[in-house]
Amino acid sequence: MNTNTIQRELPINEILHGDCIEAMRRMPANTVDLIVTDPPYLVNYRDRDGRSIQNDVDASWLKPAMAEAYRVLKQDRVAVCFYGWSKVDKFFEAWKDAGFQPVGHLVFRKTYSSKSRFFRYQHEQAFLLAKGRPPLPKQPLGDVMDMPYSGNKLHPTQKPVSTLASLIRAFSLPGEIVLDAFAGSGSSCAAALLTGRKYIGIELNAEYHQAAVLRLNRVSGRIAKRSSPSFPRPVDDTCVPARLKANYCSAV
Ligand SMILES: C[S@@+](CC[C@H](N)C(=O)[O-])C[C@H]1O[C@@H](n2cnc3c(N)ncnc32)[C@H](O)[C@@H]1O
C-alpha cells in the first residue's frame, strides 16, 4: 500500500468522538509521525467548578491504549506523553510493555500551583518515548519548559498551545501527521495545525469533543484568513518572534 492510500484511510484533520483504543485499532500500523498526548492522570481530578475527567480512576485502558499508540506510530519516531507523577509506575509499565523506550523527561514549570499539600505542586511532566531509533533533533530543546496558564476555559486540564507547538516543531516536519488520542479540547491538534502539521484527535467525552471540533474550526478559519494575500503570515510560525507567538497561540 502506498503512502497516499494509507493517508486516505486515516481521519486526517478530524477529531473523532469515541474510545481511542477502538479508534486507533481501525488505523493502519506505522502511519503517524508524532504523538503528543495528555491522558488522564489516574487521580480522580475535579476542578473548582466540579468538572471531571473520564477514565481518571481506573487504569484498565492504559496498557491497551499505549499498545495501540505504539502500533500506529511510525518506526524511528517519538511520542510525548504527559502523565501523573503519583501513578508513574503504572504509566512506565504500560509504555515499556508497549515497546516504547523512554529517551527524555520533560518538566513544565507553572507559575501557579494546582494543589498544595507536602509541596505547592507547580509542575507538570511528560516522557519522551521512542519507537526504534529516532534521529536526534538538530537543536534540542531544554527539558525544563515554562507552561503558561491556559485559562482552562474549554477543559479542566487544558494545556497551553504555545508549549505544545514547541514540542511539535522539535519532533516533526511541516505536513506530517500528529496524533493526540486523548485530545480533550484539542490543544495538541490546534498546535499541530498552527505549525503547519496535520492532526488526528480522539476524545471520549461528548462535551469536550464538541469543544475541540469548534475550536479546530476556528483555528483553521483563522489560518485560511492568515494565508489570504491581505494577511500574509506563514503557516509554519517558526519565524514569528517569541513574544508574538505566545499571544498568537494563547488566543486559540
Ligand atoms: C487530561 S485530559 C486532556 C486535556 C487536553 N490536553 C486539553 O488541552 O484539553 C484527558 C482527556 O482524555 C479523555 N479520555 C479519557 N479516556 C479516553 C479514551 N479511552 N479515549 C479517548 N479519550 C479519552 C478525557 O475525556 C479527557 O478529556
PDBQT file of the ligand as one rigid body, heavy atoms in Angstrom, charges set to zero:
ROOT
HETATM    1  C1  LIG A 301      -6.002  15.276  30.581  1.00  0.00    +0.000 C 
HETATM    2  S1  LIG A 301      -7.338  15.407  29.509  1.00  0.00    +0.000 S 
HETATM    3  C2  LIG A 301      -6.648  16.140  28.041  1.00  0.00    +0.000 C 
HETATM    4  C3  LIG A 301      -6.759  17.640  28.029  1.00  0.00    +0.000 C 
HETATM    5  C4  LIG A 301      -6.141  18.240  26.776  1.00  0.00    +0.000 C 
HETATM    6  N1  LIG A 301      -4.702  18.149  26.816  1.00  0.00    +0.000 N 
HETATM    7  C5  LIG A 301      -6.533  19.697  26.575  1.00  0.00    +0.000 C 
HETATM    8  O1  LIG A 301      -5.648  20.561  26.483  1.00  0.00    +0.000 OA
HETATM    9  O2  LIG A 301      -7.730  19.983  26.524  1.00  0.00    +0.000 OA
HETATM   10  C6  LIG A 301      -7.604  13.748  29.028  1.00  0.00    +0.000 C 
HETATM   11  C7  LIG A 301      -8.791  13.544  28.106  1.00  0.00    +0.000 C 
HETATM   12  O3  LIG A 301      -8.839  12.160  27.722  1.00  0.00    +0.000 OA
HETATM   13  C8  LIG A 301     -10.212  11.805  27.531  1.00  0.00    +0.000 C 
HETATM   14  N2  LIG A 301     -10.282  10.330  27.562  1.00  0.00    +0.000 N 
HETATM   15  C9  LIG A 301     -10.273   9.511  28.642  1.00  0.00    +0.000 A 
HETATM   16  N3  LIG A 301     -10.301   8.225  28.239  1.00  0.00    +0.000 NA
HETATM   17  C10 LIG A 301     -10.330   8.237  26.873  1.00  0.00    +0.000 A 
HETATM   18  C11 LIG A 301     -10.350   7.225  25.877  1.00  0.00    +0.000 A 
HETATM   19  N4  LIG A 301     -10.363   5.914  26.199  1.00  0.00    +0.000 N 
HETATM   20  N5  LIG A 301     -10.357   7.588  24.583  1.00  0.00    +0.000 NA
HETATM   21  C12 LIG A 301     -10.358   8.907  24.238  1.00  0.00    +0.000 A 
HETATM   22  N6  LIG A 301     -10.331   9.909  25.135  1.00  0.00    +0.000 NA
HETATM   23  C13 LIG A 301     -10.317   9.585  26.439  1.00  0.00    +0.000 A 
HETATM   24  C14 LIG A 301     -10.930  12.513  28.661  1.00  0.00    +0.000 C 
HETATM   25  O4  LIG A 301     -12.298  12.689  28.367  1.00  0.00    +0.000 OA
HETATM   26  C15 LIG A 301     -10.140  13.836  28.737  1.00  0.00    +0.000 C 
HETATM   27  O5  LIG A 301     -10.785  14.865  28.014  1.00  0.00    +0.000 OA
ENDROOT
TORSDOF 0
